[in-house]
Amino acid sequence: MMNLTKWALASCLIAASLTPVMAKDTITVGQVLEPPGLDPTAGAAAPIRYITYANLFEGLVRVVEDGTVKPLLAESWTVSDDQKSYTFKLRHGVKFHDGTPFDCSVVKFSYERAVSADSTNAQKGLFEPIEKTECSDPATAVVTLKRPASNFLFNMAWGDAVMIAPTSAADNKTKPVGTGPFKFKEWAKGDKVVLEKNADYWGEPAKLSEVTFKFISDPSAAAAAVLAGNVDAFPMFQAAELVSQFESDPNLQVEVGSTSGKVVLALNNARKPFDDVRVRQALAHAIDRKSLVEGTYSGFGSTIGSHYSPVEPGYVDLNETYPYDPAKAQQLLQEAGAEGLEMTIMLPPPAYARRGGEIIAAMLSEVGVKVNLVPIEFAQWLDQVFKNSDFDATIIAHAEARDLDIYARDKYYFNYQNPEYKALYKSFTLASKEAEQLDLVGQLQRKLAADEPNVFLYALPKIGVWNKKVKGLWKNMPVPADDQTQTYWEN
């Protein structure tokens, strides 16, 4: 009997050793800020897009990691000879998470909703060129523009241009319903958002069964969560000084990439004395941007001299437009009659803002500018600064790619108004040849550098850290997105 038991036990152990170990199929992703809502067509906050872009919501086209535009809900398209008509062939068999079918009527609703008088789309200007959207049949959408718009397709790949069903549009802020490979499961306010696999997805199914976005704003707490394995990935980690600690951990992978984000000291151009270009130029000369990058991101991140990052097409290096020169800054302030300037800088929660504010305040004090630092929560920033333009200055990262259009808008939070810039931007949108477009992109950057409506600081780096067994995450971030559509665990 003893021998039989012994052999039975041995056979069980052998069988167990031959059973394949199943790879983990859930992931917890760290994110600094909690979004104010989950409808990317009704809010400006990048954290909305980190969660929803490609995961929950989809547009006719999308941007992939290398920055190119690819088909998504439109399987193909053609453009008329006059560059004013786009005919999209839509995919068959696509349904929203609630079973609503996707067809041309949804495209028409989504685009008309974006340009309507009561639209809350933060990027409403992207849709301004659209004259009408028509449906020749349910699988064909014809979008006619008022004039050629060279950046139309790229703009329709933004998170703000995703498809929204009429039946669920009103509730998407709290109960989002899209067509993506994941669907909404839970939002525990102040803690996390959970997505689950969409078993009825029209395309390549997700490899993960569930994705949890965990909100951790404190860098030390974020680091502890990563090191303890409570967070599997932190794609946009902000405490750069801890990178070496992560690199020495055999269980972690660190990837330092680039983004299209531009960190700026945004100034209210409608408020005195910031309406005087000499004051804005003085502030630019007073800030040592290289030291700022070292202090906020341990040297990660490239300094910039205009509202464009090195990864964006047509980038022009304008770093020397306002070299660090405290004496020049004091001279310009004196000429503008702004000696003894006192200003308030509103600081949202991210470390680049809070740390950067302290460093910038110290630098400005060297030229006689007294700075009051006011930390605020992101919801307050969105209301007071972004919506109501009630501020002197703020530090913020503009995460959107190729967003030179924001300086051509009639109304935007920093209140820059320049007819010459608007005319240049209109010429850019009308340009049909790539060489002409790139030349105008350069002219637009130079115009912004000359006017310095904001102090352009540096391109936001993407410091990602995750479990070495996690695969498929983006190293670079050409648009605001924590794309989990290709993520999986390696055995």
DOBATOR-329379 format. One record per residue (C-alpha): residue in one letter; x, y, z. Coordinates in nm, 2 decimals, padded with zeros to 4 digits, m for minus. Layout:
+------+--------+--------+--------+
| resn |     px |     py |     pz |
+------+--------+--------+--------+
|    A |      X |      Y |      Z |
...
+------+--------+--------+--------+
***
This chain:
+------+--------+--------+--------+
| resn |     px |     py |     pz |
+------+--------+--------+--------+
|    M |  00.00 |  00.00 |  00.00 |
|    M |  00.29 |  00.24 |  00.09 |
|    N |  00.45 |  00.18 | m00.25 |
|    L |  00.12 |  00.24 | m00.43 |
|    T |  00.06 |  00.56 | m00.25 |
|    K |  00.42 |  00.67 | m00.32 |
|    W |  00.38 |  00.60 | m00.69 |
|    A |  00.04 |  00.77 | m00.71 |
|    L |  00.19 |  01.08 | m00.54 |
|    A |  00.48 |  01.08 | m00.78 |
|    S |  00.25 |  01.06 | m01.09 |
|    C |  00.05 |  01.35 | m00.96 |
|    L |  00.36 |  01.57 | m00.92 |
|    I |  00.47 |  01.48 | m01.27 |
|    A |  00.13 |  01.56 | m01.41 |
|    A |  00.13 |  01.89 | m01.23 |
|    S |  00.47 |  01.98 | m01.37 |
|    L |  00.35 |  01.91 | m01.72 |
|    T |  00.05 |  02.14 | m01.69 |
|    P |  00.12 |  02.47 | m01.87 |
|    V |  00.12 |  02.78 | m01.66 |
|    M | m00.14 |  03.02 | m01.78 |
|    A | m00.01 |  03.38 | m01.83 |
|    K | m00.17 |  03.65 | m01.63 |
|    D | m00.45 |  03.83 | m01.82 |
|    T | m00.52 |  04.13 | m01.61 |
|    I | m00.32 |  04.45 | m01.55 |
|    T | m00.31 |  04.74 | m01.31 |
|    V | m00.19 |  05.06 | m01.48 |
|    G | m00.08 |  05.36 | m01.27 |
|    Q | m00.19 |  05.71 | m01.37 |
|    V | m00.11 |  06.04 | m01.20 |
|    L | m00.44 |  06.22 | m01.24 |
|    E | m00.80 |  06.10 | m01.22 |
|    P | m01.01 |  06.23 | m01.52 |
|    P | m01.30 |  06.46 | m01.45 |
|    G | m01.51 |  06.24 | m01.67 |
|    L | m01.48 |  05.96 | m01.93 |
|    D | m01.62 |  06.13 | m02.24 |
|    P | m01.32 |  06.25 | m02.45 |
|    T | m01.56 |  06.46 | m02.66 |
|    A | m01.67 |  06.67 | m02.36 |
|    G | m01.35 |  06.76 | m02.18 |
|    A | m01.00 |  06.88 | m02.24 |
|    A | m00.81 |  06.67 | m01.98 |
|    A | m00.55 |  06.43 | m02.12 |
|    P | m00.62 |  06.17 | m01.85 |
|    I | m00.96 |  06.11 | m02.02 |
|    R | m00.78 |  06.01 | m02.33 |
|    Y | m00.52 |  05.80 | m02.15 |
|    I | m00.80 |  05.57 | m02.04 |
|    T | m01.04 |  05.59 | m02.34 |
|    Y | m00.83 |  05.63 | m02.66 |
|    A | m00.84 |  05.31 | m02.87 |
|    N | m00.94 |  05.11 | m02.55 |
|    L | m01.30 |  05.23 | m02.52 |
|    F | m01.37 |  05.47 | m02.80 |
|    E | m01.27 |  05.46 | m03.16 |
|    G | m01.27 |  05.71 | m03.45 |
|    L | m01.28 |  05.67 | m03.82 |
|    V | m00.90 |  05.68 | m03.81 |
|    R | m00.64 |  05.66 | m03.53 |
|    V | m00.28 |  05.74 | m03.45 |
|    V | m00.04 |  05.45 | m03.38 |
|    E |  00.28 |  05.46 | m03.19 |
|    D |  00.50 |  05.59 | m03.47 |
|    G |  00.27 |  05.89 | m03.51 |
|    T |  00.11 |  05.78 | m03.84 |
|    V | m00.26 |  05.78 | m03.91 |
|    K | m00.42 |  05.44 | m03.98 |
|    P | m00.77 |  05.32 | m04.06 |
|    L | m01.00 |  05.22 | m03.78 |
|    L | m01.38 |  05.23 | m03.81 |
|    A | m01.33 |  05.35 | m04.16 |
|    E | m01.16 |  05.07 | m04.35 |
|    S | m01.06 |  05.31 | m04.64 |
|    W | m01.12 |  05.65 | m04.78 |
|    T | m01.08 |  05.86 | m05.09 |
|    V | m01.02 |  06.23 | m05.13 |
|    S | m01.16 |  06.44 | m05.42 |
|    D | m00.94 |  06.63 | m05.65 |
|    D | m01.02 |  06.97 | m05.49 |
|    Q | m00.93 |  06.82 | m05.15 |
|    K | m01.27 |  06.92 | m05.01 |
|    S | m01.46 |  06.59 | m05.01 |
|    Y | m01.36 |  06.27 | m04.81 |
|    T | m01.55 |  05.95 | m04.88 |
|    F | m01.51 |  05.70 | m04.60 |
|    K | m01.60 |  05.33 | m04.64 |
|    L | m01.71 |  05.21 | m04.30 |
|    R | m01.65 |  04.87 | m04.15 |
|    H | m01.94 |  04.62 | m04.14 |
|    G | m02.06 |  04.45 | m03.83 |
|    V | m01.94 |  04.71 | m03.58 |
|    K | m02.15 |  04.75 | m03.27 |
|    F | m02.13 |  04.97 | m02.96 |
|    H | m02.09 |  04.80 | m02.62 |
|    D | m02.47 |  04.84 | m02.57 |
|    G | m02.55 |  04.67 | m02.90 |
|    T | m02.62 |  04.98 | m03.10 |
|    P | m02.50 |  04.93 | m03.46 |
|    F | m02.24 |  05.16 | m03.60 |
|    D | m02.31 |  05.31 | m03.94 |
|    C | m02.30 |  05.64 | m04.13 |
|    S | m02.58 |  05.79 | m03.92 |
|    V | m02.34 |  05.77 | m03.62 |
|    V | m02.07 |  05.95 | m03.81 |
|    K | m02.31 |  06.22 | m03.91 |
|    F | m02.44 |  06.25 | m03.55 |
|    S | m02.08 |  06.26 | m03.40 |
|    Y | m01.95 |  06.53 | m03.63 |
|    E | m02.26 |  06.75 | m03.62 |
|    R | m02.27 |  06.72 | m03.24 |
|    A | m01.90 |  06.84 | m03.23 |
|    V | m01.97 |  07.16 | m03.42 |
|    S | m02.32 |  07.24 | m03.28 |
|    A | m02.37 |  07.57 | m03.09 |
|    D | m02.40 |  07.39 | m02.76 |
|    S | m02.10 |  07.16 | m02.82 |
|    T | m01.88 |  07.10 | m02.51 |
|    N | m01.60 |  06.95 | m02.72 |
|    A | m01.28 |  07.10 | m02.60 |
|    Q | m01.13 |  07.09 | m02.95 |
|    K | m01.44 |  07.22 | m03.13 |
|    G | m01.20 |  07.40 | m03.37 |
|    L | m01.09 |  07.07 | m03.52 |
|    F | m01.43 |  07.03 | m03.68 |
|    E | m01.48 |  07.39 | m03.80 |
|    P | m01.38 |  07.31 | m04.15 |
|    I | m01.66 |  07.05 | m04.19 |
|    E | m01.95 |  07.19 | m04.40 |
|    K | m02.17 |  06.88 | m04.40 |
|    T | m02.17 |  06.50 | m04.35 |
|    E | m02.39 |  06.29 | m04.57 |
|    C | m02.47 |  05.92 | m04.60 |
|    S | m02.50 |  05.78 | m04.95 |
|    D | m02.57 |  05.45 | m04.78 |
|    P | m02.52 |  05.31 | m04.43 |
|    A | m02.16 |  05.20 | m04.50 |
|    T | m02.05 |  05.52 | m04.67 |
|    A | m01.99 |  05.86 | m04.51 |
|    V | m01.91 |  06.16 | m04.73 |
|    V | m01.76 |  06.45 | m04.54 |
|    T | m01.75 |  06.78 | m04.73 |
|    L | m01.52 |  07.06 | m04.61 |
|    K | m01.57 |  07.44 | m04.65 |
|    R | m01.22 |  07.46 | m04.78 |
|    P | m00.92 |  07.22 | m04.81 |
|    A | m00.77 |  07.14 | m04.47 |
|    S | m00.43 |  06.97 | m04.49 |
|    N | m00.45 |  06.84 | m04.14 |
|    F | m00.81 |  06.71 | m04.15 |
|    L | m00.73 |  06.34 | m04.13 |
|    F | m00.49 |  06.38 | m03.85 |
|    N | m00.74 |  06.59 | m03.66 |
|    M | m01.00 |  06.32 | m03.70 |
|    A | m00.76 |  06.08 | m03.53 |
|    W | m00.76 |  06.28 | m03.21 |
|    G | m00.95 |  06.14 | m02.90 |
|    D | m01.19 |  06.43 | m02.94 |
|    A | m01.31 |  06.29 | m03.28 |
|    V | m01.42 |  05.94 | m03.17 |
|    M | m01.76 |  05.80 | m03.27 |
|    I | m02.04 |  05.85 | m03.02 |
|    A | m02.38 |  05.68 | m03.04 |
|    P | m02.69 |  05.91 | m03.00 |
|    T | m02.84 |  05.67 | m02.75 |
|    S | m02.56 |  05.68 | m02.50 |
|    A | m02.41 |  06.03 | m02.56 |
|    A | m02.57 |  06.19 | m02.26 |
|    D | m02.42 |  05.94 | m02.01 |
|    N | m02.07 |  05.89 | m02.15 |
|    K | m01.91 |  06.11 | m01.88 |
|    T | m01.98 |  05.84 | m01.62 |
|    K | m02.09 |  05.54 | m01.81 |
|    P | m01.90 |  05.55 | m02.14 |
|    V | m02.02 |  05.33 | m02.43 |
|    G | m01.79 |  05.30 | m02.73 |
|    T | m01.69 |  05.04 | m02.99 |
|    G | m01.35 |  04.95 | m02.86 |
|    P | m01.19 |  04.62 | m02.76 |
|    F | m01.26 |  04.70 | m02.39 |
|    K | m01.58 |  04.82 | m02.23 |
|    F | m01.65 |  05.01 | m01.91 |
|    K | m01.69 |  04.80 | m01.59 |
|    E | m01.65 |  05.03 | m01.29 |
|    W | m01.53 |  05.37 | m01.17 |
|    A | m01.45 |  05.39 | m00.80 |
|    K | m01.41 |  05.77 | m00.76 |
|    G | m01.08 |  05.87 | m00.62 |
|    D | m00.93 |  05.53 | m00.67 |
|    K | m00.96 |  05.35 | m01.01 |
|    V | m01.14 |  05.29 | m01.34 |
|    V | m01.18 |  04.93 | m01.45 |
|    L | m01.23 |  04.82 | m01.81 |
|    E | m01.32 |  04.46 | m01.92 |
|    K | m01.27 |  04.28 | m02.24 |
|    N | m01.53 |  04.33 | m02.51 |
|    A | m01.62 |  03.97 | m02.61 |
|    D | m01.81 |  04.10 | m02.92 |
|    Y | m01.54 |  04.33 | m03.05 |
|    W | m01.54 |  04.37 | m03.43 |
|    G | m01.16 |  04.35 | m03.48 |
|    E | m00.86 |  04.17 | m03.32 |
|    P | m00.97 |  04.09 | m02.96 |
|    A | m00.78 |  04.22 | m02.66 |
|    K | m00.53 |  03.98 | m02.50 |
|    L | m00.62 |  04.11 | m02.15 |
|    S | m00.95 |  04.03 | m01.98 |
|    E | m00.94 |  04.34 | m01.76 |
|    V | m00.75 |  04.66 | m01.72 |
|    T | m00.75 |  04.87 | m01.40 |
|    F | m00.63 |  05.23 | m01.42 |
|    K | m00.52 |  05.32 | m01.06 |
|    F | m00.48 |  05.69 | m00.97 |
|    I | m00.17 |  05.77 | m00.76 |
|    S | m00.07 |  06.14 | m00.77 |
|    D |  00.20 |  06.13 | m00.51 |
|    P |  00.54 |  06.03 | m00.68 |
|    S |  00.66 |  05.85 | m00.37 |
|    A |  00.34 |  05.64 | m00.33 |
|    A |  00.36 |  05.57 | m00.71 |
|    A |  00.71 |  05.44 | m00.67 |
|    A |  00.63 |  05.23 | m00.37 |
|    A |  00.33 |  05.07 | m00.56 |
|    V |  00.55 |  04.99 | m00.86 |
|    L |  00.83 |  04.84 | m00.65 |
|    A |  00.58 |  04.63 | m00.45 |
|    G |  00.41 |  04.50 | m00.76 |
|    N |  00.07 |  04.66 | m00.67 |
|    V |  00.09 |  04.84 | m01.00 |
|    D |  00.21 |  04.64 | m01.30 |
|    A |  00.29 |  04.94 | m01.52 |
|    F |  00.32 |  05.32 | m01.49 |
|    P |  00.35 |  05.44 | m01.85 |
|    M |  00.40 |  05.81 | m01.75 |
|    F |  00.60 |  05.81 | m01.43 |
|    Q |  00.70 |  06.15 | m01.31 |
|    A |  00.97 |  06.10 | m01.04 |
|    A |  01.26 |  06.08 | m01.28 |
|    E |  01.51 |  06.07 | m01.00 |
|    L |  01.39 |  05.72 | m00.92 |
|    V |  01.47 |  05.58 | m01.27 |
|    S |  01.81 |  05.44 | m01.16 |
|    Q |  01.64 |  05.25 | m00.87 |
|    F |  01.39 |  05.09 | m01.11 |
|    E |  01.67 |  05.00 | m01.35 |
|    S |  01.85 |  04.81 | m01.08 |
|    D |  01.53 |  04.60 | m01.01 |
|    P |  01.55 |  04.27 | m01.21 |
|    N |  01.17 |  04.25 | m01.22 |
|    L |  01.12 |  04.59 | m01.39 |
|    Q |  01.16 |  04.74 | m01.73 |
|    V |  01.23 |  05.11 | m01.78 |
|    E |  01.16 |  05.27 | m02.12 |
|    V |  01.24 |  05.64 | m02.18 |
|    G |  01.07 |  05.77 | m02.49 |
|    S |  00.92 |  06.08 | m02.63 |
|    T |  00.59 |  06.25 | m02.64 |
|    S |  00.43 |  06.54 | m02.83 |
|    G |  00.36 |  06.71 | m02.50 |
|    K |  00.49 |  07.07 | m02.46 |
|    V |  00.54 |  07.20 | m02.10 |
|    V |  00.48 |  07.57 | m02.09 |
|    L |  00.45 |  07.86 | m01.85 |
|    A |  00.12 |  07.97 | m01.99 |
|    L |  00.05 |  08.34 | m01.95 |
|    N | m00.28 |  08.53 | m01.96 |
|    N | m00.22 |  08.76 | m02.26 |
|    A | m00.54 |  08.95 | m02.19 |
|    R | m00.42 |  09.05 | m01.84 |
|    K | m00.17 |  09.33 | m01.77 |
|    P |  00.12 |  09.33 | m01.78 |
|    F |  00.13 |  09.00 | m01.97 |
|    D | m00.03 |  09.18 | m02.27 |
|    D |  00.31 |  09.34 | m02.32 |
|    V |  00.54 |  09.13 | m02.53 |
|    R |  00.85 |  09.27 | m02.35 |
|    V |  00.72 |  09.13 | m02.02 |
|    R |  00.67 |  08.78 | m02.17 |
|    Q |  01.01 |  08.80 | m02.33 |
|    A |  01.16 |  08.90 | m02.00 |
|    L |  01.01 |  08.60 | m01.83 |
|    A |  01.16 |  08.38 | m02.10 |
|    H |  01.51 |  08.52 | m02.05 |
|    A |  01.48 |  08.48 | m01.67 |
|    I |  01.42 |  08.10 | m01.68 |
|    D |  01.72 |  07.87 | m01.73 |
|    R |  01.53 |  07.59 | m01.91 |
|    K |  01.81 |  07.34 | m01.90 |
|    S |  01.84 |  07.37 | m01.52 |
|    L |  01.46 |  07.35 | m01.50 |
|    V |  01.46 |  07.01 | m01.69 |
|    E |  01.74 |  06.89 | m01.46 |
|    G |  01.54 |  06.99 | m01.15 |
|    T |  01.20 |  06.85 | m01.26 |
|    Y |  01.30 |  06.55 | m01.48 |
|    S |  01.66 |  06.47 | m01.39 |
|    G |  01.77 |  06.59 | m01.73 |
|    F |  01.51 |  06.38 | m01.93 |
|    G |  01.32 |  06.60 | m02.18 |
|    S |  01.44 |  06.84 | m02.45 |
|    T |  01.42 |  07.22 | m02.41 |
|    I |  01.20 |  07.39 | m02.67 |
|    G |  01.17 |  07.75 | m02.80 |
|    S |  00.82 |  07.73 | m02.95 |
|    H |  00.50 |  07.53 | m02.92 |
|    Y |  00.63 |  07.22 | m03.10 |
|    S |  00.83 |  06.92 | m02.99 |
|    P |  01.12 |  06.75 | m03.17 |
|    V |  00.91 |  06.45 | m03.26 |
|    E |  00.66 |  06.65 | m03.45 |
|    P |  00.70 |  06.69 | m03.83 |
|    G |  00.85 |  07.02 | m03.93 |
|    Y |  01.01 |  07.09 | m03.59 |
|    V |  01.24 |  07.39 | m03.59 |
|    D |  01.50 |  07.43 | m03.31 |
|    L |  01.44 |  07.78 | m03.16 |
|    N |  01.60 |  07.72 | m02.83 |
|    E |  01.83 |  08.02 | m02.87 |
|    T |  01.55 |  08.27 | m02.92 |
|    Y |  01.55 |  08.36 | m02.55 |
|    P |  01.88 |  08.23 | m02.39 |
|    Y |  01.91 |  08.25 | m02.02 |
|    D |  02.00 |  08.61 | m01.95 |
|    P |  01.88 |  08.77 | m01.62 |
|    A |  02.03 |  09.11 | m01.71 |
|    K |  01.83 |  09.11 | m02.04 |
|    A |  01.52 |  09.01 | m01.85 |
|    Q |  01.56 |  09.30 | m01.60 |
|    Q |  01.62 |  09.54 | m01.89 |
|    L |  01.30 |  09.43 | m02.06 |
|    L |  01.10 |  09.46 | m01.74 |
|    Q |  01.23 |  09.81 | m01.69 |
|    E |  01.15 |  09.91 | m02.05 |
|    A |  00.79 |  09.78 | m02.00 |
|    G |  00.75 |  09.96 | m01.67 |
|    A |  00.70 |  09.63 | m01.49 |
|    E |  00.98 |  09.65 | m01.23 |
|    G |  00.87 |  09.49 | m00.90 |
|    L |  00.62 |  09.27 | m01.09 |
|    E |  00.42 |  09.04 | m00.86 |
|    M |  00.24 |  08.74 | m01.02 |
|    T |  00.06 |  08.42 | m00.93 |
|    I |  00.13 |  08.09 | m01.08 |
|    M | m00.15 |  07.83 | m01.06 |
|    L |  00.00 |  07.48 | m01.02 |
|    P | m00.20 |  07.16 | m01.10 |
|    P | m00.10 |  06.84 | m00.93 |
|    P |  00.16 |  06.68 | m01.17 |
|    A |  00.52 |  06.69 | m01.04 |
|    Y |  00.64 |  06.88 | m01.35 |
|    A |  00.41 |  07.17 | m01.24 |
|    R |  00.46 |  07.16 | m00.86 |
|    R |  00.84 |  07.11 | m00.87 |
|    G |  00.87 |  07.33 | m01.18 |
|    G |  00.68 |  07.61 | m01.00 |
|    E |  00.93 |  07.62 | m00.71 |
|    I |  01.23 |  07.63 | m00.95 |
|    I |  01.08 |  07.90 | m01.17 |
|    A |  00.97 |  08.11 | m00.87 |
|    A |  01.33 |  08.11 | m00.75 |
|    M |  01.47 |  08.20 | m01.09 |
|    L |  01.22 |  08.49 | m01.14 |
|    S |  01.30 |  08.62 | m00.79 |
|    E |  01.66 |  08.68 | m00.92 |
|    V |  01.52 |  08.94 | m01.16 |
|    G |  01.29 |  09.11 | m00.91 |
|    V |  00.97 |  08.92 | m00.99 |
|    K |  00.78 |  08.81 | m00.68 |
|    V |  00.59 |  08.48 | m00.75 |
|    N |  00.30 |  08.35 | m00.55 |
|    L |  00.26 |  07.98 | m00.60 |
|    V | m00.10 |  07.84 | m00.56 |
|    P | m00.14 |  07.46 | m00.58 |
|    I | m00.48 |  07.36 | m00.71 |
|    E | m00.66 |  07.04 | m00.79 |
|    F | m00.70 |  06.95 | m01.16 |
|    A | m01.08 |  07.00 | m01.15 |
|    Q | m01.03 |  07.35 | m01.03 |
|    W | m00.76 |  07.41 | m01.29 |
|    L | m01.00 |  07.30 | m01.57 |
|    D | m01.27 |  07.54 | m01.44 |
|    Q | m01.08 |  07.85 | m01.32 |
|    V | m00.78 |  07.84 | m01.57 |
|    F | m00.89 |  07.66 | m01.88 |
|    K | m01.26 |  07.74 | m01.89 |
|    N | m01.27 |  08.09 | m01.73 |
|    S | m00.92 |  08.23 | m01.80 |
|    D | m00.90 |  08.35 | m01.44 |
|    F | m00.53 |  08.34 | m01.39 |
|    D | m00.19 |  08.52 | m01.43 |
|    A |  00.02 |  08.22 | m01.52 |
|    T |  00.01 |  07.84 | m01.49 |
|    I |  00.25 |  07.55 | m01.57 |
|    I |  00.08 |  07.29 | m01.79 |
|    A |  00.18 |  07.02 | m02.04 |
|    H | m00.01 |  07.05 | m02.37 |
|    A | m00.03 |  06.68 | m02.46 |
|    E | m00.19 |  06.71 | m02.80 |
|    A |  00.02 |  06.66 | m03.11 |
|    R |  00.06 |  06.92 | m03.39 |
|    D | m00.17 |  07.16 | m03.20 |
|    L | m00.05 |  07.49 | m03.35 |
|    D | m00.42 |  07.56 | m03.42 |
|    I | m00.49 |  07.66 | m03.05 |
|    Y | m00.30 |  07.99 | m03.11 |
|    A | m00.53 |  08.07 | m03.41 |
|    R | m00.85 |  08.02 | m03.22 |
|    D | m01.08 |  08.32 | m03.14 |
|    K | m01.10 |  08.20 | m02.78 |
|    Y | m00.85 |  07.99 | m02.59 |
|    Y | m00.75 |  08.01 | m02.23 |
|    F | m00.43 |  08.20 | m02.26 |
|    N | m00.60 |  08.47 | m02.49 |
|    Y | m00.34 |  08.51 | m02.76 |
|    Q | m00.48 |  08.71 | m03.05 |
|    N | m00.26 |  08.78 | m03.35 |
|    P | m00.41 |  08.84 | m03.70 |
|    E | m00.07 |  08.76 | m03.87 |
|    Y | m00.06 |  08.42 | m03.69 |
|    K | m00.42 |  08.34 | m03.79 |
|    A | m00.34 |  08.42 | m04.15 |
|    L | m00.04 |  08.20 | m04.15 |
|    Y | m00.23 |  07.92 | m04.00 |
|    K | m00.51 |  07.95 | m04.26 |
|    S | m00.24 |  07.93 | m04.53 |
|    F | m00.11 |  07.61 | m04.36 |
|    T | m00.45 |  07.45 | m04.37 |
|    L | m00.50 |  07.53 | m04.73 |
|    A | m00.15 |  07.41 | m04.84 |
|    S | m00.18 |  07.08 | m05.04 |
|    K |  00.19 |  07.00 | m05.09 |
|    E |  00.40 |  06.86 | m04.80 |
|    A |  00.69 |  07.09 | m04.86 |
|    E |  00.47 |  07.39 | m04.84 |
|    Q |  00.30 |  07.26 | m04.53 |
|    L |  00.63 |  07.20 | m04.35 |
|    D |  00.76 |  07.55 | m04.45 |
|    L |  00.45 |  07.71 | m04.30 |
|    V |  00.48 |  07.49 | m03.98 |
|    G |  00.83 |  07.65 | m03.95 |
|    Q |  00.69 |  08.00 | m04.00 |
|    L |  00.42 |  07.94 | m03.74 |
|    Q |  00.68 |  07.82 | m03.48 |
|    R |  00.90 |  08.13 | m03.55 |
|    K |  00.60 |  08.36 | m03.51 |
|    L |  00.52 |  08.21 | m03.18 |
|    A |  00.88 |  08.24 | m03.07 |
|    A |  00.88 |  08.60 | m03.16 |
|    D |  00.56 |  08.68 | m02.98 |
|    E |  00.62 |  08.44 | m02.69 |
|    P |  00.26 |  08.43 | m02.58 |
|    N |  00.37 |  08.15 | m02.34 |
|    V |  00.71 |  08.07 | m02.21 |
|    F |  00.80 |  07.75 | m02.39 |
|    L |  00.99 |  07.52 | m02.16 |
|    Y |  01.05 |  07.16 | m02.27 |
|    A |  00.91 |  06.86 | m02.44 |
|    L |  00.76 |  06.62 | m02.19 |
|    P |  00.95 |  06.29 | m02.18 |
|    K |  00.77 |  05.96 | m02.15 |
|    I |  00.93 |  05.77 | m01.86 |
|    G |  00.76 |  05.43 | m01.85 |
|    V |  00.83 |  05.16 | m01.59 |
|    W |  00.66 |  04.82 | m01.59 |
|    N |  00.69 |  04.45 | m01.50 |
|    K |  00.94 |  04.29 | m01.74 |
|    K |  00.68 |  04.03 | m01.83 |
|    V |  00.44 |  04.29 | m01.96 |
|    K |  00.46 |  04.33 | m02.34 |
|    G |  00.29 |  04.55 | m02.60 |
|    L |  00.30 |  04.89 | m02.42 |
|    W |  00.40 |  05.21 | m02.60 |
|    K |  00.76 |  05.34 | m02.55 |
|    N |  00.66 |  05.67 | m02.72 |
|    M |  00.34 |  05.86 | m02.70 |
|    P |  00.25 |  06.06 | m03.01 |
|    V | m00.09 |  06.13 | m02.88 |
|    P | m00.23 |  06.11 | m02.52 |
|    A | m00.31 |  05.74 | m02.48 |
|    D | m00.23 |  05.44 | m02.26 |
|    D | m00.31 |  05.20 | m02.54 |
|    Q | m00.38 |  04.86 | m02.39 |
|    T | m00.51 |  04.70 | m02.71 |
|    Q | m00.19 |  04.50 | m02.77 |
|    T | m00.08 |  04.44 | m02.41 |
|    Y | m00.02 |  04.09 | m02.28 |
|    W |  00.18 |  03.90 | m02.02 |
|    E |  00.47 |  03.68 | m02.13 |
|    N |  00.49 |  03.34 | m01.97 |
+------+--------+--------+--------+
***
